[in-house]
Amino acid sequence: MAKIERKYLAHYIDAAVNGEAAYEQLGKDLEEFSPELSAQVETKKNILGNTSIVISSYEKTASVEPFYAEKDSALFNRLQAIIDDELVLDELKVNVVEVKLWDAKEDGVYPAIREEAYVEINSYGGDTTGYQIPFTLHYTGKKTKGTFDVSTRVFTEA
């Protein structure tokens, strides 16, 4: 069985400020993007010497670092608005879509999961390589299965 190359698991973030979705793909300057599940694990040992393990929830996060600002980027404009206006609470809410590019349903349409997340800006500025805005996505666990058309960048619920 052939291994799946990393480039076939795509991640898009909805950078729209108001109105229609504006999905932008993450990864241009990223060498790694790995959502961390951070499971809530409880381990108990009973009087018989047996161990029971209960995984009750996940606190999924993902770090986007570096993120280099580009004038034409909807995501840059969204992140800059968060910085300029010091947005909080629901103003930080976005949708992130994970697309499985190895499993086409039809030409250019792939299975996907859309998940709600909140954007936390870690810092901004950076070094001489360019203006950077590293951020962390905090996923809420609200997921919707569907498909994603990579040419039109439209998510359709299943």
DSSP file with accessible surface (Angstrom, degrees, kcal/mol):
  #  RESIDUE AA STRUCTURE BP1 BP2  ACC     N-H-->O    O-->H-N    N-H-->O    O-->H-N    TCO  KAPPA ALPHA  PHI   PSI    X-CA   Y-CA   Z-CA
    1    1 A M              0   0  239      0, 0.0     2,-0.2     0, 0.0     0, 0.0   0.000 360.0 360.0 360.0 133.1    0.0    0.0    0.0
    2    2 A A        -     0   0   90      1,-0.1     2,-0.1     0, 0.0     0, 0.0  -0.502 360.0-117.3 -79.4 141.4    1.4    3.4   -1.0
    3    3 A K        -     0   0  203     -2,-0.2     2,-0.5     1,-0.1    -1,-0.1  -0.462  28.0-118.3 -72.4 148.6    2.0    6.1    1.6
    4    4 A I        -     0   0   98     -2,-0.1     2,-0.1     2,-0.0    -1,-0.1  -0.782  26.6-126.0 -90.8 126.3    0.0    9.3    1.2
    5    5 A E    >   -     0   0  113     -2,-0.5     3,-2.0     1,-0.1     4,-0.1  -0.421  19.4-118.5 -70.2 147.5    2.2   12.4    0.7
    6    6 A R  G >  S+     0   0  117      1,-0.3     3,-2.1     2,-0.2    -1,-0.1   0.820 108.6  69.6 -57.0 -34.0    1.6   15.3    3.1
    7    7 A K  G 3  S+     0   0  130      1,-0.3    -1,-0.3     3,-0.0    94,-0.1   0.684  87.0  68.7 -63.1 -13.6    0.5   17.6    0.3
    8    8 A Y  G <  S+     0   0   88     -3,-2.0    93,-2.1     1,-0.1     2,-0.6   0.417  85.4  71.7 -89.6   3.4   -2.7   15.6   -0.1
    9    9 A L  E <  S-A  100   0A  46     -3,-2.1     2,-0.3    91,-0.2    91,-0.2  -0.925  76.1-171.3-113.8 100.9   -4.1   16.7    3.2
   10   10 A A  E     -A   99   0A   3     89,-2.3    89,-3.0    -2,-0.6     2,-0.4  -0.683  13.3-155.8 -98.9 150.0   -5.0   20.3    2.6
   11   11 A H  E     -A   98   0A   6     15,-0.5    15,-3.2    -2,-0.3     2,-0.4  -0.990  10.4-175.9-127.9 126.1   -6.2   22.9    5.1
   12   12 A Y  E     -AB  97  25A   9     85,-2.8    85,-3.2    -2,-0.4     2,-0.4  -0.942   8.3-157.7-120.9 143.5   -8.3   26.0    4.2
   13   13 A I  E     -AB  96  24A   0     11,-2.5    11,-2.5    -2,-0.4     2,-0.8  -0.963  21.5-124.6-122.1 137.3   -9.3   28.8    6.5
   14   14 A D  E     + B   0  23A  23     81,-2.9    81,-0.3    -2,-0.4     9,-0.2  -0.725  28.7 178.5 -81.1 110.5  -12.3   31.1    5.9
   15   15 A A        +     0   0    2      7,-2.4    -1,-0.1    -2,-0.8     8,-0.1   0.314  30.3 134.5 -97.5   8.6  -10.8   34.6    6.1
   16   16 A A        -     0   0   23      1,-0.2     3,-0.2     3,-0.1     5,-0.1  -0.308  39.9-164.0 -62.5 136.6  -14.0   36.4    5.3
   17   17 A V  S    S-     0   0   85      1,-0.4     2,-0.3     3,-0.1    -1,-0.2   0.890  77.4  -3.4 -84.5 -48.9  -14.7   39.4    7.6
   18   18 A N  S    S-     0   0  150      2,-0.1    -1,-0.4     3,-0.0     2,-0.3  -0.998 116.4  -6.0-141.6 140.9  -18.4   39.7    6.7
   19   19 A G  S    S+     0   0   74     -2,-0.3     3,-0.1    -3,-0.2    -3,-0.1  -0.581  99.9  39.6  90.2-139.5  -20.5   37.8    4.3
   20   20 A E  S    S-     0   0  181     -2,-0.3    -2,-0.1     1,-0.1    -3,-0.1  -0.145  86.1 -98.4 -59.8 144.9  -19.4   35.1    1.7
   21   21 A A        -     0   0   54      1,-0.1     2,-0.3    -5,-0.1    -1,-0.1  -0.279  31.0-167.4 -62.1 142.5  -16.8   32.6    2.6
   22   22 A A        -     0   0   37     -3,-0.1    -7,-2.4     2,-0.1     2,-0.3  -0.720  11.8-165.1-132.7  79.2  -13.3   33.4    1.4
   23   23 A Y  E     -B   14   0A  17    130,-0.5     2,-0.4    -2,-0.3    -9,-0.2  -0.524   5.9-173.6 -75.1 130.6  -11.3   30.2    1.9
   24   24 A E  E     -B   13   0A  42    -11,-2.5   -11,-2.5    -2,-0.3     2,-0.2  -0.986  24.7-120.0-123.8 134.0   -7.5   30.5    1.7
   25   25 A Q  E     -B   12   0A  83     -2,-0.4     3,-0.4   -13,-0.2     2,-0.3  -0.518  21.8-139.8 -77.1 135.2   -5.2   27.5    1.8
   26   26 A L  S    S+     0   0   15    -15,-3.2   -15,-0.5    -2,-0.2     7,-0.0  -0.655  70.7  64.5 -85.8 147.4   -2.7   27.3    4.6
   27   27 A G    >   +     0   0   39     -2,-0.3     3,-0.5   -17,-0.1    -1,-0.2   0.260  49.5 119.5 132.3 -13.2    0.8   26.0    3.8
   28   28 A K  T 3  S+     0   0  154     -3,-0.4    -2,-0.1     1,-0.3    39,-0.1   0.897 100.0  14.3 -52.5 -48.1    2.7   28.4    1.5
   29   29 A D  T 3  S+     0   0   66     37,-0.2     2,-0.4    39,-0.1    -1,-0.3   0.315 105.3 109.6-109.1   7.5    5.5   29.1    4.0
   30   30 A L    <   -     0   0   26     -3,-0.5     3,-0.1     1,-0.1    37,-0.0  -0.725  41.7-175.3 -91.1 130.8    4.8   26.3    6.4
   31   31 A E  S    S+     0   0  199     -2,-0.4     2,-0.3     1,-0.3    -1,-0.1   0.626  81.3  19.2 -89.0 -18.2    7.1   23.4    6.7
   32   32 A E        +     0   0  139     33,-0.2    33,-0.3     2,-0.0     2,-0.3  -0.992  53.8 174.0-152.1 141.0    4.7   21.7    9.1
   33   33 A F        +     0   0   11     -2,-0.3    31,-0.1    -3,-0.1    29,-0.0  -0.839  17.3 160.7-147.1 107.9    1.1   22.0   10.1
   34   34 A S        -     0   0   50     -2,-0.3    29,-0.3    29,-0.3    27,-0.1  -0.867  32.8-139.6-135.2  99.2   -0.1   19.4   12.6
   35   35 A P        -     0   0   34      0, 0.0     2,-0.5     0, 0.0    27,-0.3  -0.373  22.0-138.5 -56.7 131.2   -3.3   19.9   14.6
   36   36 A E  B     -C   61   0A 110     25,-3.7    25,-2.1     1,-0.1    -2,-0.0  -0.837  10.9-160.8 -96.0 130.3   -2.7   18.7   18.1
   37   37 A L        -     0   0   91     -2,-0.5    22,-1.6    23,-0.2    -1,-0.1   0.788  10.5-164.2 -83.3 -29.8   -5.5   16.7   19.7
   38   38 A S        -     0   0   74     20,-0.2    21,-1.1     1,-0.1    -2,-0.0   0.925  18.8-148.9  42.8  67.6   -4.5   17.1   23.3
   39   39 A A  E     -I   58   0B  40     19,-0.2     2,-0.9     1,-0.1    19,-0.2  -0.303  12.5-124.8 -66.6 145.5   -6.7   14.3   24.7
   40   40 A Q  E     -I   57   0B 100     17,-3.0    16,-2.1     2,-0.0    17,-0.6  -0.850  40.7-174.5 -89.3 105.7   -8.2   14.5   28.2
   41   41 A V  E     -I   55   0B  75     -2,-0.9     2,-0.5    14,-0.2    14,-0.2  -0.914  17.2-170.6-114.4 131.2   -6.9   11.1   29.5
   42   42 A E  E     -I   54   0B  98     12,-2.7    12,-2.7    -2,-0.5     2,-0.5  -0.985   7.3-168.7-119.7 123.9   -7.8    9.6   32.9
   43   43 A T  E     +I   53   0B  90     -2,-0.5     2,-0.4    10,-0.2    10,-0.2  -0.951   7.1 178.7-115.3 131.3   -5.9    6.5   33.9
   44   44 A K  E     -I   52   0B 119      8,-2.6     8,-3.1    -2,-0.5     2,-0.5  -0.983  17.8-152.0-131.4 144.4   -6.9    4.3   36.9
   45   45 A K  E     -I   51   0B 151     -2,-0.4     6,-0.2     6,-0.2     2,-0.1  -0.968  18.9-150.4-114.0 126.7   -5.5    1.2   38.4
   46   46 A N    >   -     0   0   77      4,-2.6     3,-2.0    -2,-0.5     0, 0.0  -0.345  33.6 -94.9 -90.4 178.6   -8.0   -1.1   40.2
   47   47 A I  T 3  S+     0   0  174      1,-0.3    -1,-0.1     2,-0.1    -2,-0.0   0.635 122.1  62.8 -70.4 -11.6   -7.3   -3.4   43.1
   48   48 A L  T 3  S-     0   0  136      2,-0.1    -1,-0.3     0, 0.0     3,-0.1   0.490 118.6-109.2 -87.5  -5.2   -6.8   -6.3   40.7
   49   49 A G  S <  S+     0   0   44     -3,-2.0     2,-0.3     1,-0.3    -2,-0.1   0.521  75.4 135.2  90.2   4.5   -3.9   -4.6   39.2
   50   50 A N        -     0   0   93      1,-0.0    -4,-2.6     2,-0.0     2,-0.5  -0.632  47.4-139.1 -86.5 148.3   -5.7   -3.8   35.9
   51   51 A T  E     -I   45   0B  78     -2,-0.3     2,-0.4    -6,-0.2    -6,-0.2  -0.900  13.4-164.8-108.5 131.5   -5.4   -0.4   34.3
   52   52 A S  E     -I   44   0B  62     -8,-3.1    -8,-2.6    -2,-0.5     2,-0.4  -0.931   4.1-159.8-113.8 142.1   -8.4    1.3   32.8
   53   53 A I  E     -I   43   0B 111     -2,-0.4     2,-0.5   -10,-0.2   -10,-0.2  -0.980   5.5-170.6-124.3 130.6   -8.1    4.3   30.5
   54   54 A V  E     -I   42   0B  76    -12,-2.7   -12,-2.7    -2,-0.4     2,-0.7  -0.987   6.1-166.7-122.7 121.2  -10.8    6.8   29.7
   55   55 A I  E     +I   41   0B  89     -2,-0.5   -14,-0.2   -14,-0.2     3,-0.1  -0.943  15.5 171.0-104.5 112.2  -10.3    9.4   27.0
   56   56 A S  E     -     0   0B  81    -16,-2.1     2,-0.3    -2,-0.7    -1,-0.1   0.686  53.0 -15.3-101.0 -22.4  -13.2   11.9   27.5
   57   57 A S  E     -I   40   0B  51    -17,-0.6   -17,-3.0     2,-0.0     2,-0.4  -0.983  53.4-123.1-168.4 173.1  -12.5   14.8   25.2
   58   58 A Y  E     -I   39   0B 135     -2,-0.3     2,-0.5   -19,-0.2   -19,-0.2  -0.969   2.2-157.3-128.9 145.4  -10.0   16.6   23.0
   59   59 A E        -     0   0  125    -22,-1.6     2,-0.3   -21,-1.1    81,-0.1  -0.804  27.8-162.4-119.2  85.5   -8.7   20.2   23.0
   60   60 A K        +     0   0   26     -2,-0.5    79,-2.1    79,-0.2     2,-0.3  -0.524  17.4 163.7 -79.1 130.9   -7.6   20.5   19.4
   61   61 A T  E     -CD  36 138A  39    -25,-2.1   -25,-3.7    -2,-0.3     2,-0.3  -0.954  17.5-163.0-138.4 159.4   -5.2   23.3   18.5
   62   62 A A  E     - D   0 137A   1     75,-1.9    75,-3.2    -2,-0.3     2,-0.4  -0.980  12.4-141.6-146.7 134.6   -2.9   24.1   15.6
   63   63 A S  E     - D   0 136A  57     -2,-0.3     2,-0.7   -29,-0.3   -29,-0.3  -0.813   5.5-161.5 -98.2 131.4   -0.1   26.5   15.3
   64   64 A V  E     - D   0 135A   1     71,-3.3    71,-1.9    -2,-0.4     3,-0.1  -0.905  24.6-177.8-111.8  97.9    0.4   28.5   12.1
   65   65 A E        +     0   0  115     -2,-0.7   -34,-0.3   -33,-0.3   -33,-0.2  -0.931  58.4  24.7-152.0 118.9    4.0   29.7   12.2
   66   66 A P        +     0   0   34      0, 0.0     2,-0.4     0, 0.0    -1,-0.3   0.549  68.0 171.9 -87.5 160.0    5.4   31.4   10.3
   67   67 A F        -     0   0   23     -3,-0.1    66,-2.6    -2,-0.1     2,-0.5  -0.958  18.3-156.2-126.6 112.0    2.6   33.3    8.5
   68   68 A Y  B     -J  132   0C  59     -2,-0.4    64,-0.2    64,-0.2     2,-0.2  -0.781  19.4-120.3 -91.3 129.9    4.0   36.0    6.2
   69   69 A A        -     0   0   26     62,-2.9     2,-0.4    -2,-0.5    62,-0.2  -0.448  29.3-175.4 -70.3 135.4    1.8   38.9    5.4
   70   70 A E    >   -     0   0   77     -2,-0.2     3,-2.0     3,-0.1     6,-0.2  -0.998  27.6-133.0-132.3 131.0    0.9   39.5    1.8
   71   71 A K  T 3  S+     0   0  181     -2,-0.4    -1,-0.1     1,-0.3     6,-0.1   0.820 104.3  49.4 -52.1 -39.7   -1.2   42.5    0.7
   72   72 A D  T 3  S+     0   0  155     -3,-0.1     2,-0.4     4,-0.1    -1,-0.3   0.504  86.6 110.4 -81.7  -3.5   -3.6   40.5   -1.6
   73   73 A S    <>  -     0   0    9     -3,-2.0     4,-2.0     1,-0.2     5,-0.1  -0.620  55.4-158.2 -82.7 125.4   -4.3   37.9    1.0
   74   74 A A  H  > S+     0   0   34     -2,-0.4     4,-2.2     1,-0.2    -1,-0.2   0.871  98.0  54.9 -63.9 -35.8   -7.8   37.8    2.6
   75   75 A L  H  > S+     0   0    3      2,-0.2     4,-2.8     1,-0.2     5,-0.2   0.916 105.3  51.3 -66.1 -41.6   -6.3   35.9    5.5
   76   76 A F  H  > S+     0   0   31     -6,-0.2     4,-3.0     1,-0.2     5,-0.2   0.944 110.2  49.7 -58.1 -46.2   -3.7   38.7    6.1
   77   77 A N  H  X S+     0   0   85     -4,-2.0     4,-2.0     1,-0.2    -2,-0.2   0.897 111.6  49.1 -60.9 -38.5   -6.5   41.3    6.1
   78   78 A R  H  X S+     0   0   18     -4,-2.2     4,-1.7     2,-0.2    -1,-0.2   0.933 113.9  45.0 -65.7 -46.3   -8.5   39.2    8.6
   79   79 A L  H  X S+     0   0    1     -4,-2.8     4,-2.0     2,-0.2    -2,-0.2   0.909 111.8  52.1 -65.8 -40.0   -5.5   38.8   10.9
   80   80 A Q  H  X S+     0   0   35     -4,-3.0     4,-3.3    -5,-0.2     5,-0.2   0.891 107.1  53.6 -65.5 -35.7   -4.5   42.5   10.6
   81   81 A A  H  X S+     0   0   24     -4,-2.0     4,-2.5    -5,-0.2     6,-0.3   0.897 106.5  52.6 -64.4 -38.0   -8.1   43.5   11.6
   82   82 A I  H  X>S+     0   0   10     -4,-1.7     5,-1.3     2,-0.2     4,-0.6   0.928 114.8  42.0 -62.1 -43.1   -7.8   41.3   14.7
   83   83 A I  H ><5S+     0   0   22     -4,-2.0     3,-0.6     3,-0.2    -2,-0.2   0.961 117.3  45.2 -67.5 -52.2   -4.6   43.1   15.6
   84   84 A D  H 3<5S+     0   0  104     -4,-3.3    -2,-0.2     1,-0.2    -3,-0.2   0.877 124.3  32.5 -62.6 -41.2   -5.8   46.7   14.7
   85   85 A D  H 3<5S-     0   0  115     -4,-2.5    -1,-0.2    -5,-0.2    -2,-0.2   0.370  99.7-129.7 -99.1   2.7   -9.2   46.4   16.4
   86   86 A E  T <<5 -     0   0  163     -3,-0.6    -3,-0.2    -4,-0.6    -4,-0.1   0.923  36.4-159.9  45.7  54.5   -8.1   44.1   19.2
   87   87 A L      < +     0   0   29     -5,-1.3     2,-0.3    -6,-0.3    -1,-0.1  -0.265  14.6 179.4 -65.4 149.9  -11.0   41.8   18.4
   88   88 A V    >   +     0   0   82      0, 0.0     3,-1.8     0, 0.0     4,-0.1  -0.867  40.1   6.3-141.3 173.1  -12.2   39.3   21.0
   89   89 A L  G >  S-     0   0  138     -2,-0.3     3,-2.1     1,-0.3     4,-0.1  -0.150 127.1  -0.5  53.2-133.6  -14.8   36.6   21.6
   90   90 A D  G >  S+     0   0  103      1,-0.3     3,-1.4     2,-0.2    -1,-0.3   0.662 120.2  75.8 -66.4 -13.1  -17.0   35.7   18.6
   91   91 A E  G <  S+     0   0  103     -3,-1.8    -1,-0.3     1,-0.2    -2,-0.2   0.672  94.0  54.2 -69.5 -12.4  -15.1   38.2   16.4
   92   92 A L  G <  S+     0   0   29     -3,-2.1    27,-1.9    -4,-0.1    -1,-0.2   0.424  82.5 119.2 -97.8  -0.7  -12.3   35.7   16.4
   93   93 A K  E <   + E   0 118A  72     -3,-1.4     2,-0.3    25,-0.2    25,-0.2  -0.457  34.1 161.9 -74.9 134.7  -14.4   32.8   15.1
   94   94 A V  E     - E   0 117A   8     23,-3.0    23,-2.7    -2,-0.2     2,-0.4  -0.906  35.5-118.2-138.9 168.6  -13.5   31.2   11.7
   95   95 A N  E     - E   0 116A  48    -81,-0.3   -81,-2.9    -2,-0.3     2,-0.4  -0.938  22.6-162.6-110.1 137.1  -14.2   28.0    9.9
   96   96 A V  E     -AE  13 115A   4     19,-2.8    19,-3.1    -2,-0.4     2,-0.5  -0.970   4.5-157.2-118.1 133.6  -11.3   25.7    9.0
   97   97 A V  E     -AE  12 114A   0    -85,-3.2   -85,-2.8    -2,-0.4     2,-0.6  -0.955   3.4-158.6-116.4 127.1  -11.8   23.0    6.3
   98   98 A E  E     -AE  11 113A  47     15,-2.6    15,-2.0    -2,-0.5     2,-0.5  -0.926  15.8-162.0-102.8 122.5   -9.6   19.9    6.1
   99   99 A V  E     -AE  10 112A   0    -89,-3.0   -89,-2.3    -2,-0.6     2,-1.1  -0.916  16.0-145.9-115.3 129.9   -9.7   18.4    2.6
  100  100 A K  E >   +A    9   0A  48     11,-2.5     3,-1.6    -2,-0.5   -91,-0.2  -0.732  19.2 179.9 -94.6  90.5   -8.6   14.8    1.7
  101  101 A L  T 3  S+     0   0   34    -93,-2.1     3,-0.3    -2,-1.1    -1,-0.2   0.554  72.3  68.7 -73.2  -6.6   -7.1   15.3   -1.7
  102  102 A W  T 3  S+     0   0  117    -94,-0.6    -1,-0.3     1,-0.2     2,-0.2   0.538  96.6  55.4 -86.7  -3.3   -6.3   11.6   -2.1
  103  103 A D  S <  S-     0   0   71     -3,-1.6    -1,-0.2     8,-0.1    -3,-0.1  -0.526  73.3-170.4-133.7  65.9  -10.0   10.6   -2.3
  104  104 A A        -     0   0   58     -3,-0.3     6,-0.2    -2,-0.2     3,-0.1  -0.327  14.1-168.5 -63.4 132.3  -11.7   12.5   -5.2
  105  105 A K  S    S-     0   0  125      4,-2.7     2,-0.3     1,-0.4     5,-0.2   0.781  78.5 -20.8 -85.3 -36.1  -15.5   12.2   -5.3
  106  106 A E  B >  S-F  109   0A 133      3,-1.4     3,-2.4     0, 0.0    -1,-0.4  -0.924 107.0 -42.7-158.2 176.0  -15.5   13.8   -8.7
  107  107 A D  T 3  S-     0   0  165      1,-0.3     3,-0.1    -2,-0.3     0, 0.0  -0.247 127.5 -10.7 -54.7 112.2  -13.2   16.0  -10.7
  108  108 A G  T 3  S+     0   0   13      1,-0.2    42,-2.1    -2,-0.1     2,-0.5   0.470 111.1 108.2  80.9   0.9  -11.9   18.7   -8.3
  109  109 A V  E <   +FG 106 149A  14     -3,-2.4    -4,-2.7    40,-0.2    -3,-1.4  -0.957  44.8 176.3-116.4 127.7  -14.3   17.8   -5.5
  110  110 A Y  E     - G   0 148A  45     38,-2.3    38,-2.5    -2,-0.5    -6,-0.2  -0.897  37.2 -91.6-130.2 155.7  -13.0   16.0   -2.4
  111  111 A P  E     + G   0 147A  20      0, 0.0   -11,-2.5     0, 0.0     2,-0.3  -0.385  54.6 172.1 -63.9 143.4  -14.3   14.8    1.0
  112  112 A A  E     -EG  99 146A   3     34,-2.7    34,-2.4   -13,-0.2     2,-0.4  -0.980  31.3-142.5-151.6 159.8  -13.8   17.4    3.7
  113  113 A I  E     -EG  98 145A  33    -15,-2.0   -15,-2.6    -2,-0.3     2,-0.5  -0.997  14.6-154.8-128.4 125.4  -14.6   18.3    7.2
  114  114 A R  E     -EG  97 144A  48     30,-3.0    30,-2.5    -2,-0.4     2,-0.4  -0.853  16.9-175.9 -98.0 133.5  -15.4   21.9    8.2
  115  115 A E  E     -EG  96 143A  10    -19,-3.1   -19,-2.8    -2,-0.5    28,-0.2  -0.995  24.7-122.3-134.8 138.1  -14.7   22.8   11.8
  116  116 A E  E     +E   95   0A  28     26,-2.0    24,-2.4    -2,-0.4    25,-0.6  -0.510  39.7 167.2 -74.3 141.5  -15.3   25.9   13.8
  117  117 A A  E     -EG  94 139A   0    -23,-2.7   -23,-3.0    22,-0.3     2,-0.4  -0.962  31.0-127.2-149.2 165.0  -12.2   27.5   15.4
  118  118 A Y  E     -EG  93 138A  60     20,-2.1    20,-2.6    -2,-0.3     2,-0.5  -0.945  23.8-130.7-116.2 141.9  -11.0   30.7   17.1
  119  119 A V  E     - G   0 137A   3    -27,-1.9     2,-0.5    -2,-0.4    18,-0.2  -0.795  17.9-170.1 -95.5 127.0   -7.9   32.6   16.0
  120  120 A E  E     - G   0 136A  92     16,-2.7    16,-2.7    -2,-0.5     2,-0.5  -0.974  16.8-143.1-114.0 116.2   -5.4   33.6   18.7
  121  121 A I  E     - G   0 135A  37     -2,-0.5    14,-0.2    14,-0.2     3,-0.1  -0.695  13.1-169.2 -76.6 123.2   -2.7   36.0   17.4
  122  122 A N        -     0   0   63     12,-2.1     2,-0.3    -2,-0.5    13,-0.2   0.864  60.4 -43.2 -82.4 -39.7    0.5   35.0   19.1
  123  123 A S        -     0   0   66     11,-1.1    -1,-0.3     2,-0.0     2,-0.3  -0.947  53.2-138.4-170.9 177.4    2.6   38.1   18.1
  124  124 A Y        +     0   0  143     -2,-0.3     2,-0.5     9,-0.2     9,-0.2  -0.988  63.0  50.9-153.6 155.0    3.2   40.3   15.0
  125  125 A G  B     -K  132   0C  29      7,-2.1     7,-2.8    -2,-0.3     2,-0.2  -0.895  61.0-178.2 124.8 -99.8    6.2   41.9   13.4
  126  126 A G        -     0   0   63     -2,-0.5     5,-0.1     5,-0.2     2,-0.1  -0.551  29.2 -56.1 102.0-165.6    9.1   39.4   12.9
  127  127 A D    >   -     0   0   97      3,-0.3     3,-1.5    -2,-0.2     5,-0.1  -0.148  69.5 -66.6-104.9-160.7   12.6   39.7   11.5
  128  128 A T  T 3  S+     0   0  150      1,-0.3     3,-0.1    -2,-0.1    -2,-0.0   0.578 117.1  77.5 -72.1  -7.6   14.1   40.9    8.2
  129  129 A T  T 3  S-     0   0   84      1,-0.3    -1,-0.3     3,-0.0     2,-0.2   0.666 112.1 -72.2 -77.1 -14.0   12.5   38.0    6.3
  130  130 A G    <   -     0   0   28     -3,-1.5     2,-0.4     2,-0.0    -3,-0.3  -0.713  63.1 -47.8 143.0 167.0    9.1   39.8    6.3
  131  131 A Y        -     0   0   77    -62,-0.2   -62,-2.9    -2,-0.2     2,-0.4  -0.549  60.4-166.2 -69.6 121.1    6.1   40.9    8.3
  132  132 A Q  B     -JK  68 125C  26     -7,-2.8    -7,-2.1    -2,-0.4   -64,-0.2  -0.894  24.2-176.9-117.7 143.4    4.9   37.9   10.2
  133  133 A I        -     0   0    0    -66,-2.6    -9,-0.2    -2,-0.4     2,-0.1  -0.711  15.2-169.1-133.7  79.2    1.7   37.2   12.1
  134  134 A P        +     0   0    5      0, 0.0   -12,-2.1     0, 0.0   -11,-1.1  -0.479  15.4 176.8 -68.4 142.1    2.0   33.7   13.7
  135  135 A F  E     -DG  64 121A   0    -71,-1.9   -71,-3.3   -14,-0.2     2,-0.4  -0.954  25.9-134.1-145.2 163.1   -1.3   32.5   15.1
  136  136 A T  E     -DG  63 120A  21    -16,-2.7   -16,-2.7    -2,-0.3     2,-0.5  -0.960  14.2-143.1-119.2 137.5   -2.9   29.5   16.8
  137  137 A L  E     -DG  62 119A   0    -75,-3.2   -75,-1.9    -2,-0.4     2,-0.6  -0.880   9.3-161.7 -98.1 129.1   -6.3   28.0   15.9
  138  138 A H  E     -DG  61 118A  72    -20,-2.6   -20,-2.1    -2,-0.5   -77,-0.2  -0.940  15.8-146.7-111.4 107.2   -8.4   26.7   18.9
  139  139 A Y  E     - G   0 117A  23    -79,-2.1   -22,-0.3    -2,-0.6   -79,-0.2  -0.498   9.7-156.6 -78.3 142.3  -11.0   24.3   17.5
  140  140 A T  E     -     0   0A  55    -24,-2.4   -23,-0.1    -2,-0.2    -1,-0.1   0.628  38.3-117.2 -91.3 -17.1  -14.4   24.1   19.2
  141  141 A G  E    S+     0   0A  47    -25,-0.6     2,-1.0     1,-0.3   -24,-0.1   0.365  71.0 134.6  93.9  -4.9  -15.3   20.6   18.1
  142  142 A K  E     +     0   0A 135    -26,-0.3   -26,-2.0     2,-0.0     2,-0.3  -0.702  36.3 179.2 -81.3 104.9  -18.3   21.7   16.0
  143  143 A K  E     - G   0 115A 119     -2,-1.0     2,-0.4   -28,-0.2   -28,-0.2  -0.845  22.8-168.2-114.5 148.7  -17.7   19.7   12.8
  144  144 A T  E     - G   0 114A  41    -30,-2.5   -30,-3.0    -2,-0.3     2,-0.2  -0.995  15.7-144.0-133.5 124.6  -19.6   19.4    9.6
  145  145 A K  E     + G   0 113A 155     -2,-0.4    13,-2.7   -32,-0.2     2,-0.3  -0.610  45.6 106.3 -85.2 150.0  -18.9   16.7    7.0
  146  146 A G  E     -HG 157 112A  11    -34,-2.4   -34,-2.7    11,-0.3     2,-0.3  -0.906  60.9 -67.2 178.9-150.1  -19.2   17.4    3.3
  147  147 A T  E     -HG 156 111A  41      9,-2.6     9,-3.0    -2,-0.3     2,-0.4  -0.905  28.7-148.1-130.6 160.2  -17.1   18.1    0.2
  148  148 A F  E     -HG 155 110A   0    -38,-2.5   -38,-2.3    -2,-0.3     2,-0.7  -0.997   7.2-147.6-133.3 128.4  -14.8   20.8   -0.9
  149  149 A D  E  >> -HG 154 109A  39      5,-2.3     4,-2.0    -2,-0.4     5,-1.0  -0.862   9.6-162.0 -93.8 112.4  -14.3   22.0   -4.5
  150  150 A V  T  45S+     0   0   40    -42,-2.1    -1,-0.1    -2,-0.7   -41,-0.1   0.760  86.2  52.6 -71.1 -23.2  -10.7   23.1   -4.8
  151  151 A S  T  45S+     0   0   98    -43,-0.4    -1,-0.2     1,-0.2   -42,-0.1   0.900 123.6  26.0 -79.7 -38.2  -11.2   25.2   -7.9
  152  152 A T  T  45S-     0   0   83      2,-0.1    -2,-0.2     0, 0.0    -1,-0.2   0.577  98.8-133.7 -96.7 -13.1  -14.2   27.3   -6.6
  153  153 A R  T  <5 +     0   0   99     -4,-2.0  -130,-0.5     1,-0.2     2,-0.5   0.913  53.7 147.4  56.7  49.6  -13.2   26.9   -2.9
  154  154 A V  E   < -H  149   0A  74     -5,-1.0    -5,-2.3  -132,-0.1     2,-0.4  -0.962  39.5-149.8-118.6 129.2  -16.7   26.1   -1.9
  155  155 A F  E     -H  148   0A  20     -2,-0.5     2,-0.5    -7,-0.2    -7,-0.2  -0.813  12.3-165.3 -94.6 134.0  -17.6   23.7    0.9
  156  156 A T  E     -H  147   0A  77     -9,-3.0    -9,-2.6    -2,-0.4   -44,-0.1  -0.984  19.9-124.1-123.4 124.7  -20.9   21.8    0.6
  157  157 A E  E      H  146   0A 122     -2,-0.5   -11,-0.3   -11,-0.2   -44,-0.0  -0.338 360.0 360.0 -64.0 147.4  -22.5   20.1    3.5
  158  158 A A              0   0  116    -13,-2.7    -1,-0.1    -2,-0.0   -13,-0.1  -0.385 360.0 360.0 -73.1 360.0  -23.2   16.3    3.2
